[in-house]
Amino acid sequence: MPPTTPADLTRVACCQLGPRIGEPDANRAAGLAAAEAAAAGGAGIVLLPELSASGYVFRDSAEARGLAEPADGPTAAAWAGLARRHGITIVGGICELGADDLLYNTALVVDAAGVRAAYRKAHLWDAEKLVFTPGDAPPPVIETAGTTLAVVICYDLEFPEWVRLPALAGAHLLCAPANWPALPRPEGERPMEVVRAQATAGINRMFVAVCDRTGAERGVDWVGGSVIVDPDGWPLAGPQTGEGEVTITADCDLASAADKRISERNDVLTDRRPSLYGGVTSA
């Protein structure tokens, strides 16, 4: 029997893995094994990294196309089977070949009912622009696992307008599969990517779970900064940068994210003054 979790808490798990480029079967098996272990440990929501089935550093679009799959392909089918067996929700990334024959960097939300959402990354990072078409739909907000969750991917977190949308739509948990490339930072400082995730949680008063990857790939190293953050902006689990493959978990009172008050007279959503912000979207 999995460890018990209090009824008002949801155990969230981020399975930080090291996908290998060009080895989709092995990557898929590794993701399933990690998710299975997390479910056995009581997790109700399990995150896997961005592009977890294909790997990330493609030589070119032709290689990516050879590793792509439809949103209802083998990865989705495997995740759905696991979700049905354990009654969990899985969020993770694939290289999607769309019905329009275009490639997308996509995150799936899969539960016992099957694929609930396929979100296509809207903000493409660096060489992703040579491979993928950006998505143009807002982050999906889904009722699953007894809560309301939304999903974005990696670089999407750096756009405050984008992450505000699911907060306004009532998301209690923002899930973000990621591949954060390691960048220089001052000694002793937390990776800026983690700081941004904390800021996103704090300014929107919602939980944020980021599942990063690890393992060098074609000369690229990764932050390995998987983190689960509470609505005050403080980490509940992680980051464990440089720790390699690891699963972090946190028991989250996700319903508490419905309360947007930060003082007796302040609420981070009702205090907004959208009439003053026109320049944000018109620029």
Secondary structure, 3 states (H helix, E strand, C coil): CCCCCCCCCEEEEEEECCCCCCCHHHHHHHHHHHHHHHHHCCCCEEECCCCCCCCCCCCCHHHHHHHCECCCCHHHHHHHHHHHHHCCEEEEEEEEECCCCCEEEEEEEEECCEEEEEEECCCCCHHHHHCCCCCCCCCCEEEECCEEEEECCHHHHHCHHHHHHHHHCCCCEEEEECCCECCCCCCCCCCHHHHHHHHHHHHHCCEEEEECCCCCECCECECCCCEEECCCCCEEECCCCCCCCEEEEEEECHHHHHCCEEECCEECCCCCCHHHCHHHHHC
